[in-house]
Each structure stands twice: as C-alpha cells, then as structure tokens.
Amino acid sequence: MRLVTILALVVAAGCNAPAAAPSASPVPIEKVTFIAGFKPQADLPFVAVYMAQAKGYFRDQSLEVEIQHATSGEHIQLLATDRAQFSTGSAADVMKRVASAGVPLVSIAQIGQRDEQSFAVRADSPIRTLKDWEGRLVGYKTTVSADYLALVAIGGLDRAKVREVAVGFDPRVLADGRVDVYPVFTANEPDTLARLGIPVRLFDPTTYGVPGLGLTLMTNQQMVQTKPEVVTRFLRAALRGLADAIANRDAAIDEVMKYATGEDRAHQRYMLDTEIDAAQTDLTRANGIGAMDRSRYVALRDFLLQYNAIAKSVDIDLVFTDRFVKDLYKDGRLIWR
C-alpha cells in the first residue's frame, strides 16, 4: 500500500508537464535543416527552435536538426527546393510567395497572432489620430504596404494630402525629424528608438481591425505530403521549446545569445517579451501556442487582394494547414511522446 501511495504522488507531481502518450517503437534518425528567415535574434519561432535544440527535444523526436540563418531571403528558395525542410515567414509573405511564383510553402503553426508591424510617431508628436497624418511626412521602407493603405481608408484620409516618402530601414529618420510617421516592426525599432532617447507611440493596424498575422513556422508541400510524421515530430519539439522559453525567459535569452553574438541582450529580451505577448490570445489559451484559425487566413487573403498586395487569389488550403498543431494538443496541452 505504501508503494502504491508513493507512485501516486510521483504521477501527480508531473501533472504540469506536457501530456504524455504511450511510448512508440524507436524510429530512425532523420536529418533536417531549419533555416530562420533572418539573422540570429529573439524572433519567437527562432527561439522555439533554439530551445528545442538546447534541451534535446529534437533528439528525443529522432531528429538531427541543422540550424541556419538567412542573410538575403535565400530561405525561400532553399525551402521550396527541399534543401531546407523548415523555416519562418509571416503569413502574408507565405501568401505573396505562393500567389506571385507558386512557391510551395505551407504554414504549419501560427506563432505570431497579431500583425508584426506598426506605425510609430514620436511620443511628443501632436499626431494623435489617423486623420492627423494628413499634411505630414509618412515614411515607407521599400513599398507602400497594404497595412498603410488600410489605415488610410479606415481613417478617412485624403491620400493626396499625405506626403509619402521612401526612407529605407534606418529608424533614425524618425528621431531626427525627417519623417513624422515611420513603419516599424513592433518587437524591434520602438526599443531601438527608445535607446536613442526617442520614445514613441504606435498606431497598431490590428487595433483598427486590419486582419494581420505574424510569423509562422513553415515547411514545403513535399514534406507535408511525403513525410508528415517528420513535420509532426519537428513541430512537437519546437512547440515544447517554445513553452520552455515562455516559462523561463532568461534561459531563452541565454540560448539566443549563443547564436546572436554581439547583439544587445536587453534588446533581445525586449523582442522576446513583445513577441510572447503577441503570441497569446483566447485562441491559443484554449488550443495551445501556435494554434491556427482558417477564417483568419481567409480574411488575410481577402485583405491582401483588396489592397493589391497579391495579384491573384490563393487556395487557403495550399498555404495553410492546422492538422499538425491540432494533433499535437489536447485541451490546450502539448502531447509529448
């Protein structure tokens, strides 16, 4: 009887761990490549993979994962040709690539549940409403975005009264007054500007009803069709790594800094905290981090079509699948096997 009691206590102690499933027979090691969509930094899908690698979760899933980082967008070509099997990109970018060139990309977990971009004004700026953009210099990085055009429409702006100017990727143009409104990645440039002594306020498209989504973990059609079990194992390990990162952010940044050598630790922590906030919604609280909602992909596609961000429609079921992430959770808890 005493032995039974002890065993019961041990089982109860593990109730907060990922839900376990019956052990399966050992499977052969599969070598795969994950190429992050940008340089090493605390983007949340990157952190998920960094943590899964450090904790041995990929190894536990019989995977040998090589981690690479893109420097100039090469991750798309590598993923499309199966020279890499997993990568990252925004949901909108996946649709744009499929619409423009038929690139066989598939989103398999929606990590960022909000639009990853906002429009910044200096905290001391008299600009308080969208209508206040009229008569102001509004910067764009390379092209005028669908988000911007949507805000123009939502705010009832006369676009002819807005002075739009291409300014590139240096946020100091806002700091020194060369523009009044500047597009930013919400998890990045606001902190950079604050460090320059320029606190900002943000116009977040999501709060105005723009149907944006952030970064996804993605693979290619070949993997989905021929190696779905590998996709499942990779995603299971990455999502467990992500859960660990949320639970222990200092440890997560320790792993980030092993890749992002020379980067500022405090800035990386700002990125991580901001992206974790953007990854958690009622949907994910009920269904787990990375949960996907097909209707939001439909809304995003229709939005991109409306503002000519894509030239033709895309089949949502070719750019999105929630089958993997659904199978990995039960009652919002990750099933670990």
Secondary structure by P-SEA (a helix, b strand, c coil): caaaaaaaaaaaaaccccccccccccccbbbbbbbccccccccaaaaaaaaaaaaccccccccbbbbbbbcccaaaaaaaacccccccccaaaaaaaaacccccccccccccccccbbbbcccccccccccccccbbbbbcccccaaaaaaaaaacccccccccccccccccccccccccbbbcccccaaaaaaaacccccccccccccccccccccccccccccccaaaaaaaaaaaaaaaaaaaacaaaaaaaaaaccccccaaaaaaaaaaaaaaaccccccccccccccaaaaaaaaaaaaaaccccccccccccccaaaaaaaccccccccc
